[in-house]
Amino acid sequence: MKMKVKDSQGISLNILKIVTNICEKQNLNYYLMYGTLIGAVRHHGFIPWDDDIDIMMPRKDYDVLIKFLKENPSELHGMEIFNPDFCKDYPYMITRISNPNYKIEMDNEYPYGMGIFIDIYPFDGVGDKLSDALKIEHKGDILSSLCYLATRKHFSKENTKGVAKILVKFPAFILAKFLGKDFFQNRLSRLSNKNFYSSKYVCCVTWASGGKKDIYERKWFDRYTYMNFENYRFRVPLDYNNVLKHAYGDYMKLPPVKERMGHHFYNVSI
């Protein structure tokens, strides 16, 4: 039976509560991020058509969390960890916490046992000069895109727009399949660092794709507050307005009706 977005949202919200409770107890910094942060500010909960939950963590806090979960799996109350260290077939360089009681069917991805999940994005320091930060982000963008292509079942344009980009994407797909995901994951891991707190600019270098808009000023994350999200309260950057304006522009404006849809290529079933 295919699951409705509202039902899937409730399950991912429960995962968020489990993970953030651990972060609070262990005094680890985390923030609602991306569409989840927009949802908190604009809707006080999920964007109605959004199909996932995103949080970010400074790399140092992220590493401590993963180590803690590895040593204390019972704290996850039956949820499962997906990242390259926990699942050899997992194709990404961010961590997902998944509920194994549900099944995700990917359109163009080999199954590796994941259910409904939340995303945890590790943010790294990328230096004090924007030009240096852009070079690191660009390298991360290329490597993460090739890593993604290496794990596709078949070539597909998916969200790629423009004839020129599609023409470039096909030979990139062939190269990525030849080299394999491990090649790119190893190189992406070399880009990660724990200099978040000492850098002017920060970025999720292992999941980069937006150029300048993917690079944030670290000072925007220096302090936090709590914001309501579906009748619960979670941490958001105190300077959330600058974070969201930088990435999305007028984030309070609703997108056109035709764009109000989830952005993942999967179905969820029980």
N, C-alpha and C positions, 0 to 999 in steps of 0.2 A: 504493500500500500504506500503510495507516494505521500510524503508529509507536507503539510502546509507550512508556509514561511513562518506564520505566527507560532506554530508548535515548535518548529526548529529554533526559533528565537528563545523560547522559554528554556529549552534544554541548554543552549549555549550560555544563557544568563546564569544558570546554575553552576556551570563550569567556571565562569568568571568569578562568582562568589567564592568558590573553593580556592581558586588561585590567589585572589586578592586578600583573602583572609590569611593565607600563608605569608604573603608579602608583608602584611601589617604586623603579624606576630614576629617575623624575622627582621623587621625594620628595613625592608628593601623598597627602594623607590620604583614606582610604576605609575603610568598615566594612561587614561583612556586616550586613544589616538585615532587619527584618520576619520572614517565615517562614523565610528562609535563616539568620537568626541563631538562631531557635528550633531549626532543624535542627542547627546546629553544637553548641548547648548540650545539647539533649535526645537527639539521634541521632548526633552526631559526623559528620553528613553530611546528605543530603536528608531532609526529612520524606517518608516513603515514597510518599505520594500527591501530593506537591507537584509542580507542573508549571512552575516557573520559578525564577530566581535574582534576588535583589534585593541591591543595594549602595547605600549613601548616600555622598555627598561634600559637604563644605561648598562653598557656591557658588563661592568663589574658586578652590578646587582643581578643581572641576568645569569651570569656564570655561577654566582652563589646560589641562586634559586635552583638551577638545574642540578647542582651538586647536592643540595638539600633534598630535592625530590628523589634523586637516585638513591640516597641513603635512607630516606623515609617514605617509601612508596605508599604506605597506608594513609598518609596525610592527604592523598588525592582522592580518597574514598571511591576507589574503583575506576577512576579516570586513567587514561594512558598517555604517555609522553611520546611524541613523534618528533624526532630530529635525526640527523645522520648518525649520531652516537647510539641511538636506541633502536633504529630501524634502518638496515642497510639499503633497503629499496626506497626509502623516503627521498624525494627529489629536491627538497628545498634547504635553505640555510637559516631559516627561522624555526622556532619551536611551535608546535601545535599541541594543545592538550585536548584529548578526544574522549568522548563517551562511547565505549565499545558496544553499547546496547543498540546502536543504530548503524545503518549501512549507508555509505556514500558511494554513489555510482558516478564515476567521472566520464565525461564525454570522450576525452582523448588522453587518458592517463591510465597506466597499468595499476590495478588494485594493490594496495599494500596494507590493508586492514584498518583503515581509519574510519571513524564515525564522525558525528557532529563535533565540531571543534571550535576553539578560539585561537587566534594568532597572537604570539608574543614576539615582538620585533626587537632585537638587540640594537641599540644605537651606539655607534663608535665616535670617538673624536676624530675629526678630519682636518685639524690644524687651525691656525690663526689667520690665514690668508684665504680669501674666497677662491682665488685662482688655484691654490693647492687643493682646496676642498673639492672643487669641480673636477680636477684631474682624477682624484680618488673615486668620486661618485661615478664618473664616466667609465672608469675601469670596472667598478662593481656592476654597473649597468650591463656592460658587454658580457662579463662573465656570468652574471645571474641569468641573462637572457639565453645564453648558449646552454647553460645548465638546464634551464627549463625545456629548451628544444630537445636536448638529449634524452629526455624522459617521456616525450610524446609518442603515442602509438603510431601516428602517421602525420604527414605534413598537413597543416591547416592554417589558413590566414587568421582565424579567430578574430581578435580585436585589431589586427594590423590593418591600417588604412593607407591607401595610396598605392599605385602600381609600382613605383620605384621601390618602396619598402617591401612589398610582397616579392618582387624579383630578387631582392637581396636576401630575404628570409629563407628562400628555398636552398641556396648553396650553404647558408649558415646552418640550416637543419641537417644537411648531409655531413658537414664538418662536425657538428655537435654529436651526431649519432656515432660517427667514427671514433671520436676521442672518448666519449662516454661521460656520464655525470660525475664520476669520481674525480676525473681530471679537473673539472671546473670547481667542484666543491673544495678540493685541496687548495686551489689558488684563491678562492674566496675566503677561506679560513685564514690565509696569510694577511688579508686586508684588515681583519678584525684587530682591535686593540682595546685597552682599558683606559684610554686617555680622554674619556668623555668629560670628566670634571675639570680637566686642565686645558681644554680646547675652546676656542671661540666659536667654532662651527662643529656641528654634529650631524650624523646621517646614519641611516641603516644601510651600510655599504653592501651588505650581502643580499639586499632586496631593493636595489636602486633602479629607477627608471624615469625619473622626472627632471633630471638636470638640476638647475638652481632651486626649483621648488621643493626638491627632496632634501635640501640642505637647510638646516635650521640654526639659529643662534642659540648657543647653549644657555645663555642667561634667561631665555624664555622658559626653561625648565628648572630654574634654580629654586623656585618655591611652588608649592601646590596648595590647592584648596579641595574641598569635597563638593560634588555636584550630584543632584538627584538623577538617577537613571532607572526607570521602571520601578519606582518605589524603594530603591536602595541607593546608597551613597558610595561613590567611588572617587578616587583621586583624579584630578585634572590639573594641567599646568595653570598656575595662577594667571599667567599671561597667555591664556588660551586664545584670546582674540588675535594676537600677533601670529601665533602658530597657525591658526586656521586661515587668516587673511593671506598669509604668505603662500600657503599651499593651494587655496581654493578661491581666493578673491572674495566676492560677496557670498559668503557661505550661508547667510540667512535667507537667500533667495532660493526658492524651490526650483529644481530643474524642470525642463519641459516634460509633459506627461509621458511621452514616448521613451524618455530616458530613466523613468522611475522603475528600475528593475535591478535585481541582484546581479553581481558581476562575476560570479563563479559558474563554471561549466560543469555542474553536477546536479544530481537529484538525490534526495534523502528518503530512505524508507526504513520501516521497522523490521 
